Amino acid sequence: MSQDDVDKRKHKFRATAFIVGVAGISALIGFSRTLAIAKKSDTQYFDKGIAAHSIEMTETGAQLALRALKWGTLLATIGTGSLCFGVYKLSGAKDLQDFRNICGSILPRIPKNKEPKSRTEFENLTDLMSYASQWKK
């Protein structure tokens, strides 16, 4: 590898590390702030929710979230599946090939893309911005 390639890799690594770091710190600050606001608004129930075996609350927040995830997944799967099956049955198709032909005749055709007449790949954002500033309609 040439020195130029090594420098490009280092720059990409540093840029990626910077973006990941900023995103991670932002997520941590946002979560901490939300937790602090929840604790400040209702301290009594917040402390009871942290304890796994509370008399008044039978399940922790993690258990509640897991139960909600299970029900949400089940309902989304059943809903989407029944919608797709209903459309299939209403189309009157006998098999999937027949269904494909029916949908192909009803839905509009999507034209194939032509080769672009301008540039489509850029090395970095500066290259893109300089190209966009020179480009005229």
Backbone as a printed PyTorch tensor [residue, N CA C, xyz], in Angstrom:
tensor([[[  0.8260,  -1.1820,   0.0000],
         [  0.0000,   0.0000,   0.0000],
         [  0.8730,   1.2500,   0.0000]],

        [[  0.4000,   2.2370,  -0.6940],
         [  1.1480,   3.4930,  -0.7330],
         [  0.8310,   4.3090,   0.5140]],

        [[  1.6160,   5.3300,   0.7290],
         [  1.4180,   6.1930,   1.8900],
         [  0.0760,   6.9200,   1.8070]],

        [[ -0.3530,   7.2300,   0.5940],
         [ -1.6340,   7.9160,   0.3980],
         [ -2.8040,   7.0250,   0.8500]],

        [[ -2.7300,   5.7290,   0.5300],
         [ -3.7720,   4.7960,   0.9500],
         [ -3.8090,   4.6480,   2.4690]],

        [[ -2.6310,   4.6130,   3.0800],
         [ -2.5520,   4.5020,   4.5410],
         [ -3.1550,   5.7420,   5.1910]],

        [[ -2.8550,   6.9190,   4.6420],
         [ -3.4050,   8.1590,   5.1860],
         [ -4.9280,   8.2030,   5.0480]],

        [[ -5.4560,   7.7210,   3.9200],
         [ -6.9020,   7.6860,   3.7200],
         [ -7.5720,   6.7560,   4.7280]],

        [[ -6.9440,   5.6110,   4.9620],
         [ -7.5010,   4.6610,   5.9400],
         [ -7.4930,   5.2530,   7.3410]],

        [[ -6.4160,   5.9120,   7.6990],
         [ -6.3350,   6.5430,   9.0220],
         [ -7.4100,   7.6160,   9.1690]],

        [[ -7.5940,   8.3970,   8.1150],
         [ -8.6080,   9.4550,   8.1580],
         [-10.0010,   8.8630,   8.3010]],

        [[-10.2980,   7.8010,   7.5460],
         [-11.6010,   7.1550,   7.6460],
         [-11.8190,   6.5650,   9.0280]],

        [[-10.7860,   5.9530,   9.6000],
         [-10.8920,   5.3810,  10.9410],
         [-11.1640,   6.4660,  11.9740]],

        [[-10.4320,   7.5640,  11.8880],
         [-10.6360,   8.6620,  12.8350],
         [-12.0200,   9.2770,  12.6920]],

        [[-12.4780,   9.4420,  11.4600],
         [-13.8110,  10.0110,  11.2470],
         [-14.8890,   9.0750,  11.7910]],

        [[-14.7380,   7.7790,  11.5540],
         [-15.6970,   6.8120,  12.0760],
         [-15.6790,   6.7840,  13.5950]],

        [[-14.4980,   6.8000,  14.1870],
         [-14.3910,   6.8010,  15.6440],
         [-15.0280,   8.0550,  16.2330]],

        [[-14.8540,   9.1820,  15.5760],
         [-15.4540,  10.4230,  16.0540],
         [-16.9780,  10.3420,  16.0270]],

        [[-17.5530,   9.8910,  14.9150],
         [-19.0100,   9.7960,  14.7980],
         [-19.5760,   8.8080,  15.8150]],

        [[-18.9290,   7.6550,  15.9690],
         [-19.3950,   6.6580,  16.9440],
         [-19.2890,   7.2110,  18.3570]],

        [[-18.2360,   7.9170,  18.6440],
         [-18.0690,   8.5140,  19.9660],
         [-19.1290,   9.5510,  20.2730]],

        [[-19.3890,  10.4270,  19.3240],
         [-20.4260,  11.4510,  19.5290],
         [-21.7910,  10.8150,  19.7050]],

        [[-22.1120,   9.8170,  18.8790],
         [-23.4030,   9.1360,  18.9940],
         [-23.5270,   8.4120,  20.3280]],

        [[-22.4740,   7.7480,  20.7730],
         [-22.5020,   7.0370,  22.0510],
         [-22.6690,   7.9720,  23.2290]],

        [[-21.9340,   9.0590,  23.2200],
         [-22.0500,  10.0330,  24.3050],
         [-23.4360,  10.6640,  24.3090]],

        [[-23.9690,  10.9660,  23.1370],
         [-25.3160,  11.5420,  23.0500],
         [-26.3670,  10.5770,  23.5890]],

        [[-26.2460,   9.3060,  23.2380],
         [-27.2000,   8.3080,  23.7330],
         [-27.0920,   8.1700,  25.2470]],

        [[-25.8840,   8.1530,  25.7760],
         [-25.6810,   8.0260,  27.2120],
         [-26.2520,   9.2320,  27.9520]],

        [[-26.0050,  10.4180,  27.4520],
         [-26.5330,  11.6260,  28.0880],
         [-28.0530,  11.6500,  28.0150]],

        [[-28.6180,  11.2950,  26.8590],
         [-30.0720,  11.2770,  26.7160],
         [-30.7240,  10.2690,  27.6380]],

        [[-30.1450,   9.0690,  27.7410],
         [-30.7050,   8.0510,  28.6350],
         [-30.5940,   8.4930,  30.0920]],

        [[-29.4490,   9.0420,  30.4650],
         [-29.2530,   9.4840,  31.8470],
         [-30.2180,  10.6120,  32.2070]],

        [[-30.4150,  11.5270,  31.2890],
         [-31.3310,  12.6520,  31.5440],
         [-32.7680,  12.1540,  31.6920]],

        [[-33.1720,  11.2240,  30.8340],
         [-34.5200,  10.6770,  30.9280],
         [-34.7130,   9.9350,  32.2390]],

        [[-33.7080,   9.1760,  32.6540],
         [-33.7750,   8.4620,  33.9220],
         [-33.8490,   9.4330,  35.0990]],

        [[-33.0830,  10.5000,  35.0450],
         [-33.1050,  11.4920,  36.1210],
         [-34.4600,  12.2010,  36.2010]],

        [[-35.0450,  12.5070,  35.0570],
         [-36.3530,  13.1580,  35.0420],
         [-37.4170,  12.2210,  35.6090]],

        [[-37.3460,  10.9350,  35.2470],
         [-38.3190,   9.9670,  35.7640],
         [-38.1700,   9.8150,  37.2730]],

        [[-36.9410,   9.7940,  37.7660],
         [-36.7240,   9.6580,  39.2040],
         [-37.1770,  10.9020,  39.9430]],

        [[-36.9410,  12.0540,  39.3560],
         [-37.3200,  13.3020,  39.9950],
         [-38.8320,  13.4810,  40.0460]],

        [[-39.5230,  13.0160,  38.9990],
         [-40.9680,  13.2260,  38.9410],
         [-41.7250,  12.3430,  39.9300]],

        [[-41.2640,  11.1120,  40.1780],
         [-41.9750,  10.2260,  41.0990],
         [-40.9770,   9.2850,  41.7620]],

        [[-40.3520,   9.7680,  42.8140],
         [-39.2820,   9.0270,  43.4800],
         [-39.7700,   7.7310,  44.0980]],

        [[-40.9510,   7.7560,  44.7050],
         [-41.4620,   6.5760,  45.4160],
         [-41.6290,   5.3900,  44.4660]],

        [[-42.3190,   5.5890,  43.3520],
         [-42.5520,   4.4910,  42.4200],
         [-41.3020,   4.1380,  41.6210]],

        [[-40.4190,   5.0950,  41.4220],
         [-39.1640,   4.8090,  40.7290],
         [-38.3310,   3.8160,  41.5340]],

        [[-38.2250,   4.0460,  42.8340],
         [-37.4640,   3.1390,  43.6890],
         [-38.1170,   1.7630,  43.7670]],

        [[-39.4400,   1.6990,  43.7770],
         [-40.1260,   0.4100,  43.8060],
         [-39.9400,  -0.3470,  42.4930]],

        [[-39.8410,   0.3560,  41.3930],
         [-39.6500,  -0.2940,  40.0980],
         [-38.2690,  -0.8850,  39.9330]],

        [[-37.2800,  -0.3420,  40.6330],
         [-35.9230,  -0.8710,  40.5570],
         [-35.8130,  -2.1800,  41.3320]],

        [[-36.5020,  -2.2790,  42.4530],
         [-36.4550,  -3.5020,  43.2530],
         [-37.1550,  -4.6270,  42.5060]],

        [[-36.5040,  -5.7570,  42.3800],
         [-37.0580,  -6.8690,  41.5970],
         [-38.2390,  -7.5310,  42.2900]],

        [[-38.2440,  -7.5730,  43.6140],
         [-39.3090,  -8.2750,  44.3320],
         [-40.0660,  -7.3020,  45.2230]],

        [[-40.8200,  -6.4480,  44.6090],
         [-41.6300,  -5.4970,  45.3520],
         [-43.0050,  -6.0980,  45.5960]],

        [[-43.5850,  -5.7970,  46.7200],
         [-44.9050,  -6.3260,  47.0640],
         [-45.9710,  -5.6850,  46.1830]],

        [[-45.8820,  -4.3810,  45.9630],
         [-46.9120,  -3.6720,  45.2090],
         [-46.7660,  -3.8530,  43.6990]],

        [[-45.5560,  -3.9950,  43.2320],
         [-45.3170,  -4.1830,  41.8020],
         [-44.8060,  -5.6000,  41.5900]],

        [[-45.5130,  -6.3810,  40.7960],
         [-45.1770,  -7.7900,  40.6660],
         [-44.0850,  -8.0630,  39.6440]],

        [[-43.7580,  -7.1100,  38.7830],
         [-42.7100,  -7.3510,  37.8000],
         [-41.8580,  -6.1140,  37.6150]],

        [[-40.6120,  -6.3260,  37.2200],
         [-39.6990,  -5.2140,  37.0060],
         [-39.9710,  -4.5900,  35.6350]],

        [[-39.3290,  -3.4860,  35.3880],
         [-39.4820,  -2.8220,  34.0950],
         [-38.9770,  -3.6660,  32.9460]],

        [[-37.9060,  -4.4220,  33.1650],
         [-37.3560,  -5.2790,  32.1100],
         [-38.3310,  -6.4000,  31.7650]],

        [[-38.9590,  -6.9680,  32.7720],
         [-39.9480,  -8.0220,  32.5220],
         [-41.1550,  -7.4620,  31.7680]],

        [[-41.5800,  -6.2710,  32.1540],
         [-42.6990,  -5.6180,  31.4710],
         [-42.3480,  -5.3310,  30.0100]],

        [[-41.1370,  -4.8430,  29.7720],
         [-40.7110,  -4.5420,  28.4050],
         [-40.6120,  -5.8190,  27.5660]],

        [[-40.1240,  -6.9120,  28.1560],
         [-40.0240,  -8.1740,  27.4330],
         [-41.4080,  -8.7090,  27.0830]],

        [[-42.3450,  -8.5850,  28.0210],
         [-43.7090,  -9.0380,  27.7470],
         [-44.3400,  -8.1960,  26.6440]],

        [[-44.1010,  -6.8860,  26.6640],
         [-44.6360,  -6.0130,  25.6170],
         [-44.0210,  -6.3330,  24.2620]],

        [[-42.7260,  -6.6500,  24.2510],
         [-42.0610,  -7.0150,  23.0000],
         [-42.6490,  -8.2990,  22.4220]],

        [[-42.8880,  -9.2790,  23.2830],
         [-43.4720, -10.5440,  22.8190],
         [-44.8620, -10.3240,  22.2270]],

        [[-45.7010,  -9.5820,  22.9400],
         [-47.0540,  -9.3370,  22.4280],
         [-47.0280,  -8.5060,  21.1480]],

        [[-46.1550,  -7.5060,  21.0980],
         [-46.0420,  -6.6760,  19.9010],
         [-45.5910,  -7.4680,  18.6960]],

        [[-44.6140,  -8.3480,  18.9020],
         [-44.1340,  -9.1920,  17.8070],
         [-45.2240, -10.1350,  17.3270]],

        [[-45.9320, -10.7520,  18.2670],
         [-47.0040, -11.6670,  17.9130],
         [-48.1070, -10.9580,  17.1280]],

        [[-48.5470,  -9.8050,  17.6280],
         [-49.6290,  -9.0820,  16.9570],
         [-49.2050,  -8.5420,  15.5920]],

        [[-47.9730,  -8.0640,  15.4690],
         [-47.4930,  -7.5610,  14.1760],
         [-47.3860,  -8.6860,  13.1570]],

        [[-46.9080,  -9.8500,  13.5980],
         [-46.7870, -10.9930,  12.6900],
         [-48.1610, -11.4770,  12.2320]],

        [[-49.0870, -11.6110,  13.1730],
         [-50.4330, -12.0580,  12.8200],
         [-51.1220, -11.0380,  11.9120]],

        [[-50.9940,  -9.7610,  12.2270],
         [-51.6350,  -8.7220,  11.4140],
         [-51.0960,  -8.6710,   9.9980]],

        [[-49.7860,  -8.6760,   9.8550],
         [-49.1860,  -8.6290,   8.5290],
         [-49.4880,  -9.8950,   7.7360]],

        [[-49.3980, -11.0330,   8.4020],
         [-49.6850, -12.2950,   7.7250],
         [-51.1230, -12.3800,   7.2450]],

        [[-52.0670, -11.9580,   8.1010],
         [-53.4770, -12.0120,   7.6880],
         [-53.7710, -11.0220,   6.5810]],

        [[-53.1220,  -9.8570,   6.5880],
         [-53.3050,  -8.8850,   5.5100],
         [-52.7980,  -9.4560,   4.1800]],

        [[-51.6140, -10.0400,   4.2010],
         [-51.0560, -10.6300,   2.9720],
         [-51.9080, -11.7950,   2.4840]],

        [[-52.3430, -12.6510,   3.3940],
         [-53.1760, -13.7940,   3.0130],
         [-54.5170, -13.3240,   2.4570]],

        [[-55.0860, -12.2590,   3.0650],
         [-56.3520, -11.7170,   2.5720],
         [-56.2330, -11.1620,   1.1630]],

        [[-55.1530, -10.4390,   0.8810],
         [-54.9350,  -9.9050,  -0.4670],
         [-54.7540, -11.0580,  -1.4530]],

        [[-54.0300, -12.0890,  -1.0560],
         [-53.8200, -13.2540,  -1.9190],
         [-55.1560, -13.9260,  -2.2440]],

        [[-55.9910, -14.1260,  -1.2290],
         [-57.2740, -14.8010,  -1.4580],
         [-58.2420, -13.9160,  -2.2540]],

        [[-58.2560, -12.6260,  -2.0030],
         [-59.1430, -11.7210,  -2.7410],
         [-58.7500, -11.5870,  -4.2100]],

        [[-57.4710, -11.8390,  -4.5230],
         [-57.0380, -11.7330,  -5.9130],
         [-57.5740, -12.8940,  -6.7570]],

        [[-57.9490, -14.0030,  -6.1180],
         [-58.4700, -15.1510,  -6.8490],
         [-57.4000, -16.0140,  -7.4680]],

        [[-56.1700, -15.8670,  -7.0350],
         [-55.0620, -16.6360,  -7.5950],
         [-55.1050, -18.0800,  -7.0940]],

        [[-54.6280, -18.9860,  -7.9540],
         [-54.6050, -20.4070,  -7.6020],
         [-53.2740, -20.8060,  -6.9770]],

        [[-52.2010, -20.1460,  -7.3960],
         [-50.8850, -20.4060,  -6.8230],
         [-50.0670, -19.1080,  -6.8730]],

        [[-48.8400, -19.1660,  -6.3850],
         [-48.0250, -17.9460,  -6.3160],
         [-47.6540, -17.4040,  -7.6960]],

        [[-47.4450, -18.2560,  -8.6670],
         [-47.1390, -17.8030, -10.0300],
         [-48.3300, -17.0520, -10.6100]],

        [[-49.5270, -17.5680, -10.3780],
         [-50.7450, -16.8990, -10.8340],
         [-50.9090, -15.5530, -10.1270]],

        [[-50.6120, -15.5180,  -8.8260],
         [-50.6940, -14.2710,  -8.0580],
         [-49.7050, -13.2380,  -8.6010]],

        [[-48.5090, -13.6950,  -8.9480],
         [-47.4950, -12.7980,  -9.5220],
         [-47.9830, -12.2000, -10.8340]],

        [[-48.5940, -13.0220, -11.6890],
         [-49.1050, -12.5280, -12.9680],
         [-50.2510, -11.5400, -12.7640]],

        [[-51.1330, -11.8150, -11.8100],
         [-52.2570, -10.9090, -11.5370],
         [-51.7400,  -9.5630, -11.0390]],

        [[-50.8000,  -9.6080, -10.0850],
         [-50.2370,  -8.3580,  -9.5550],
         [-49.4690,  -7.6020, -10.6380]],

        [[-48.7570,  -8.3300, -11.4950],
         [-48.0170,  -7.6940, -12.5790],
         [-48.9170,  -6.9960, -13.5750]],

        [[-50.1350,  -7.5200, -13.7740],
         [-51.0470,  -6.8760, -14.7160],
         [-51.7550,  -5.6740, -14.0860]],

        [[-51.9170,  -5.6650, -12.7560],
         [-52.6190,  -4.5680, -12.0710],
         [-51.6790,  -3.4000, -11.7760]],

        [[-50.5120,  -3.7140, -11.2380],
         [-49.5760,  -2.6740, -10.8160],
         [-48.8640,  -2.0570, -12.0210]],

        [[-48.4630,  -0.7750, -11.9120],
         [-47.7600,  -0.1340, -13.0310],
         [-46.3460,  -0.6950, -13.1920]],

        [[-45.8450,  -0.6390, -14.4040],
         [-44.4960,  -1.1190, -14.7000],
         [-43.4660,  -0.1050, -14.2030]],

        [[-42.3820,  -0.6000, -13.6800],
         [-41.2940,   0.2580, -13.2290],
         [-40.2560,   0.2880, -14.3330]],

        [[-39.9610,   1.4780, -14.8830],
         [-38.9820,   1.5380, -15.9740],
         [-37.5740,   1.2490, -15.4590]],

        [[-36.7540,   0.6720, -16.3100],
         [-35.3750,   0.3890, -15.9390],
         [-34.5760,   1.6870, -15.9720]],

        [[-33.6260,   1.7770, -15.0830],
         [-32.7920,   2.9740, -15.0000],
         [-31.8580,   3.0560, -16.1970]],

        [[-31.7130,   4.2590, -16.7230],
         [-30.7380,   4.4950, -17.7810],
         [-29.4020,   4.8410, -17.1300]],

        [[-28.3430,   4.6950, -17.8700],
         [-27.0300,   5.0360, -17.3450],
         [-26.9940,   6.5310, -17.0270]],

        [[-26.4840,   6.9120, -15.8710],
         [-26.4260,   8.3350, -15.5260],
         [-25.4460,   9.0840, -16.4300]],

        [[-25.7850,  10.3290, -16.7320],
         [-24.9270,  11.1470, -17.5890],
         [-23.9450,  11.9760, -16.7690]],

        [[-24.0870,  11.9570, -15.4560],
         [-23.2000,  12.7340, -14.6050],
         [-22.5020,  11.8090, -13.6130]],

        [[-21.6740,  12.3830, -12.7780],
         [-20.9330,  11.5970, -11.7930],
         [-21.8710,  11.0440, -10.7310]],

        [[-21.5840,   9.8600, -10.2440],
         [-22.4040,   9.2600,  -9.1930],
         [-21.5810,   8.8710,  -7.9690]],

        [[-20.2710,   8.8890,  -8.0540],
         [-19.4350,   8.5280,  -6.9160],
         [-18.4660,   9.6550,  -6.6240]],

        [[-18.2900,   9.9440,  -5.3340],
         [-17.4270,  11.0200,  -4.8910],
         [-16.5160,  10.5030,  -3.7830]],

        [[-15.3330,  11.0810,  -3.6850],
         [-14.3720,  10.6100,  -2.6900],
         [-14.7410,  11.0660,  -1.2910]],

        [[-15.2770,  12.2790,  -1.1690],
         [-15.6570,  12.7930,   0.1490],
         [-16.7190,  13.8780,  -0.0270]],

        [[-17.1390,  14.4550,   1.0630],
         [-18.1880,  15.4660,   1.0270],
         [-17.7170,  16.7290,   0.3150]],

        [[-16.4600,  17.0840,   0.4620],
         [-15.9240,  18.2690,  -0.2110],
         [-15.9910,  18.1060,  -1.7230]],

        [[-15.6450,  16.9240,  -2.2110],
         [-15.7140,  16.6380,  -3.6400],
         [-17.1530,  16.7540,  -4.1420]],

        [[-18.1070,  16.2160,  -3.3800],
         [-19.5150,  16.3090,  -3.7500],
         [-19.9860,  17.7590,  -3.7830]],

        [[-19.6390,  18.5210,  -2.7550],
         [-20.0820,  19.9170,  -2.6850],
         [-19.4610,  20.7610,  -3.8010]],

        [[-18.2130,  20.5240,  -4.1290],
         [-17.6060,  21.2890,  -5.2280],
         [-18.2510,  20.9100,  -6.5540]],

        [[-18.5990,  19.6410,  -6.7360],
         [-19.2910,  19.2180,  -7.9580],
         [-20.6820,  19.8200,  -8.0180]],

        [[-21.3950,  19.8430,  -6.8990],
         [-22.7490,  20.3910,  -6.8750],
         [-22.7600,  21.8890,  -7.1260]],

        [[-21.7100,  22.6060,  -6.6830],
         [-21.6720,  24.0470,  -6.9050],
         [-21.4020,  24.3840,  -8.3720]],

        [[-20.7390,  23.4890,  -9.1050],
         [-20.4580,  23.7170, -10.5180],
         [-21.5580,  23.2210, -11.4360]],

        [[-22.4250,  22.3510, -10.9340],
         [-23.4490,  21.7160, -11.7480],
         [-24.5960,  22.6810, -12.0150]],

        [[-24.9980,  22.7940, -13.2600],
         [-26.1000,  23.6890, -13.6250],
         [-27.1740,  22.8810, -14.3080]],

        [[-28.4100,  23.2960, -14.1040],
         [-29.5460,  22.5890, -14.7040],
         [-29.7050,  22.9490, -16.1490]]])
